[in-house]
């Protein structure tokens, strides 16, 4: 299929949130999404945006997104983080994900980053196969560490003791 890949606009954020919720359901985390359309619009399209987003569009409908942001590695320097690459279920396997990943890699190259990072669930073999086919290295010996909002509050409370 011939998807159009372009930078997202504020007006794309309602559809982006639909895709984020679809991803959460795919990852068996239906109730985990807290972000709102307003959050996405404010955080991604302010004077100092927290992220950049590309969309894959077919017949004037957004069918996929790739949300990225800048990071810094003490070992490498400037790197780019791909937070999520999501394609609507009915469009998976038709090239939108590859086209979005291609755009992210081209964008990172233009920025001169030393590395592009992202996570993939260990059971998502289709995604892992795509990433490895494209030359990415899946680091199976690293664990992702999260400190959620409640954990942050508890951590801070522990500092006051």
Protein Blocks (a to p, Z undefined) as FASTA:
>chain_A
ZZddddddfklmmmmmmmmmmmmmmnopaklpmbdfklmmmmmmcfbdcbdcddddeehi
afbdcdddddddfknopadddfbacddfklgonlmmmmmmmmmmmmmmmnopabdcdddd
fklmmlmmmmmmnopacdfkbccddddfklmmmmmmmmmZZ
